Amino acid sequence: MYVIWTANMRRDNKDMNVEMIHLGKGVSISLEKWEHIKIISNTRKGFVKNLLRNIYRTDQIANRCMRDTGKLQKCTARASPRKIVTPKKLWVLRESLKLYLTRYKTSLVKKHQDVLSCLKDVNAAISEETNFQNQQYKNGINEEPEDPICIEEDINLYEL
C-alpha cells in the first residue's frame, strides 16, 4: 500500500508543500508526477522508463547499468565507472510496475501471462533508458538535467 504525505521543500527559492507518494524502501516522488506517469505510459517499458526519470536525474541514469562492467563513461563532467542501479530502486521499480499492471493497466498483461512474468521488462527498460541517456550526453544533449522531485529517506508511516 502506498502512502500519501506532504513534504516541505524549497524549490526555486520558494518554500512549498508537495504531496508525495511513498513507493517503498524510503523512496518517494511527487503525487502529481506519479499520476502523470500512470496517464502517459502506454507500455510496461514506458512506465518503467518514466518512473526511472523521476527517481534519478538524467545524468545519473546515463551513468547507471544493470551489471558492473568496469568501463569508464564520459557522460558527465568527469569520467567514472558506471554504477549499478541500487537494489532499493530496482525493488521500487519492480513493485511499482506490479501495482501499475494489477491496478491501473491490466490490459498490458497478455491473456496467457501473469504479472510476475512481465517483470523481466524492468531490466530491459532500465538498460534501454541508460543507453539512451548515455548517448544523449555523448551527443551533447541534456547538459543541465532537471532535478526530479524524489526524496530518499525513511519516513515514519505511523505519524502520517
Contacts in CASP RR format, 6 or more apart in sequence:
PFRMAT RR
TARGET T0000
AUTHOR 0000-0000-0000
METHOD contacts of the structure
MODEL  1
MYVIWTANMRRDNKDMNVEMIHLGKGVSISLEKWEHIKIISNTRKGFVKN
LLRNIYRTDQIANRCMRDTGKLQKCTARASPRKIVTPKKLWVLRESLKLY
LTRYKTSLVKKHQDVLSCLKDVNAAISEETNFQNQQYKNGINEEPEDPIC
IEEDINLYEL
2 21 0 8 1.000
2 22 0 8 1.000
2 23 0 8 1.000
2 24 0 8 1.000
2 99 0 8 1.000
3 21 0 8 1.000
3 22 0 8 1.000
3 155 0 8 1.000
3 157 0 8 1.000
3 160 0 8 1.000
4 19 0 8 1.000
4 20 0 8 1.000
4 21 0 8 1.000
4 22 0 8 1.000
4 31 0 8 1.000
4 160 0 8 1.000
5 19 0 8 1.000
5 20 0 8 1.000
5 22 0 8 1.000
5 28 0 8 1.000
5 155 0 8 1.000
5 160 0 8 1.000
6 17 0 8 1.000
6 18 0 8 1.000
6 19 0 8 1.000
6 20 0 8 1.000
7 17 0 8 1.000
7 18 0 8 1.000
7 20 0 8 1.000
7 28 0 8 1.000
7 151 0 8 1.000
8 15 0 8 1.000
8 16 0 8 1.000
8 17 0 8 1.000
9 15 0 8 1.000
9 16 0 8 1.000
9 17 0 8 1.000
9 18 0 8 1.000
9 149 0 8 1.000
10 16 0 8 1.000
11 149 0 8 1.000
18 30 0 8 1.000
18 31 0 8 1.000
18 32 0 8 1.000
18 149 0 8 1.000
19 30 0 8 1.000
19 31 0 8 1.000
19 32 0 8 1.000
20 28 0 8 1.000
20 29 0 8 1.000
20 30 0 8 1.000
20 31 0 8 1.000
20 149 0 8 1.000
20 151 0 8 1.000
21 28 0 8 1.000
21 29 0 8 1.000
21 30 0 8 1.000
21 31 0 8 1.000
21 34 0 8 1.000
22 28 0 8 1.000
22 155 0 8 1.000
22 157 0 8 1.000
23 29 0 8 1.000
23 92 0 8 1.000
23 95 0 8 1.000
23 96 0 8 1.000
24 91 0 8 1.000
24 92 0 8 1.000
24 95 0 8 1.000
25 88 0 8 1.000
25 91 0 8 1.000
25 92 0 8 1.000
26 88 0 8 1.000
26 151 0 8 1.000
26 152 0 8 1.000
26 153 0 8 1.000
26 154 0 8 1.000
26 155 0 8 1.000
27 55 0 8 1.000
27 88 0 8 1.000
27 89 0 8 1.000
27 92 0 8 1.000
27 150 0 8 1.000
27 151 0 8 1.000
27 152 0 8 1.000
28 150 0 8 1.000
28 151 0 8 1.000
28 152 0 8 1.000
28 155 0 8 1.000
29 51 0 8 1.000
29 54 0 8 1.000
29 55 0 8 1.000
29 148 0 8 1.000
29 149 0 8 1.000
29 150 0 8 1.000
29 151 0 8 1.000
30 54 0 8 1.000
30 149 0 8 1.000
33 54 0 8 1.000
33 148 0 8 1.000
33 149 0 8 1.000
34 54 0 8 1.000
37 47 0 8 1.000
37 50 0 8 1.000
37 51 0 8 1.000
37 54 0 8 1.000
38 47 0 8 1.000
38 100 0 8 1.000
38 104 0 8 1.000
38 105 0 8 1.000
40 50 0 8 1.000
41 47 0 8 1.000
41 50 0 8 1.000
41 100 0 8 1.000
41 105 0 8 1.000
43 108 0 8 1.000
44 97 0 8 1.000
44 101 0 8 1.000
44 108 0 8 1.000
44 118 0 8 1.000
44 121 0 8 1.000
44 125 0 8 1.000
45 121 0 8 1.000
45 124 0 8 1.000
45 125 0 8 1.000
45 128 0 8 1.000
46 125 0 8 1.000
47 96 0 8 1.000
47 97 0 8 1.000
47 100 0 8 1.000
47 105 0 8 1.000
48 93 0 8 1.000
48 97 0 8 1.000
48 121 0 8 1.000
48 122 0 8 1.000
48 125 0 8 1.000
48 126 0 8 1.000
48 129 0 8 1.000
49 125 0 8 1.000
49 128 0 8 1.000
49 129 0 8 1.000
51 93 0 8 1.000
51 96 0 8 1.000
51 97 0 8 1.000
52 61 0 8 1.000
52 93 0 8 1.000
52 125 0 8 1.000
52 126 0 8 1.000
52 129 0 8 1.000
53 61 0 8 1.000
53 129 0 8 1.000
53 148 0 8 1.000
54 148 0 8 1.000
54 149 0 8 1.000
54 150 0 8 1.000
55 89 0 8 1.000
55 92 0 8 1.000
55 93 0 8 1.000
55 148 0 8 1.000
55 150 0 8 1.000
56 64 0 8 1.000
56 89 0 8 1.000
56 148 0 8 1.000
56 150 0 8 1.000
57 145 0 8 1.000
57 146 0 8 1.000
57 147 0 8 1.000
57 148 0 8 1.000
58 133 0 8 1.000
58 136 0 8 1.000
58 142 0 8 1.000
58 145 0 8 1.000
58 146 0 8 1.000
59 75 0 8 1.000
59 76 0 8 1.000
59 133 0 8 1.000
59 137 0 8 1.000
59 142 0 8 1.000
59 145 0 8 1.000
60 145 0 8 1.000
61 129 0 8 1.000
61 130 0 8 1.000
61 133 0 8 1.000
62 73 0 8 1.000
62 75 0 8 1.000
62 76 0 8 1.000
62 130 0 8 1.000
62 133 0 8 1.000
62 134 0 8 1.000
62 136 0 8 1.000
62 137 0 8 1.000
62 142 0 8 1.000
63 73 0 8 1.000
63 75 0 8 1.000
63 76 0 8 1.000
63 80 0 8 1.000
63 82 0 8 1.000
63 83 0 8 1.000
63 134 0 8 1.000
64 82 0 8 1.000
64 83 0 8 1.000
64 84 0 8 1.000
64 85 0 8 1.000
64 126 0 8 1.000
64 130 0 8 1.000
65 82 0 8 1.000
65 83 0 8 1.000
65 84 0 8 1.000
65 85 0 8 1.000
65 127 0 8 1.000
65 130 0 8 1.000
66 84 0 8 1.000
66 85 0 8 1.000
66 123 0 8 1.000
66 126 0 8 1.000
66 127 0 8 1.000
66 130 0 8 1.000
67 84 0 8 1.000
68 81 0 8 1.000
68 82 0 8 1.000
68 84 0 8 1.000
69 82 0 8 1.000
70 81 0 8 1.000
70 82 0 8 1.000
71 81 0 8 1.000
71 82 0 8 1.000
72 79 0 8 1.000
72 80 0 8 1.000
72 81 0 8 1.000
73 79 0 8 1.000
73 80 0 8 1.000
73 81 0 8 1.000
73 82 0 8 1.000
73 134 0 8 1.000
74 138 0 8 1.000
75 133 0 8 1.000
75 134 0 8 1.000
75 137 0 8 1.000
75 138 0 8 1.000
76 137 0 8 1.000
82 130 0 8 1.000
85 126 0 8 1.000
90 122 0 8 1.000
90 126 0 8 1.000
93 122 0 8 1.000
93 126 0 8 1.000
94 119 0 8 1.000
94 122 0 8 1.000
97 118 0 8 1.000
97 119 0 8 1.000
97 121 0 8 1.000
97 122 0 8 1.000
98 115 0 8 1.000
98 116 0 8 1.000
98 119 0 8 1.000
101 108 0 8 1.000
101 109 0 8 1.000
101 115 0 8 1.000
101 118 0 8 1.000
102 115 0 8 1.000
108 118 0 8 1.000
109 115 0 8 1.000
109 118 0 8 1.000
133 142 0 8 1.000
136 142 0 8 1.000
END
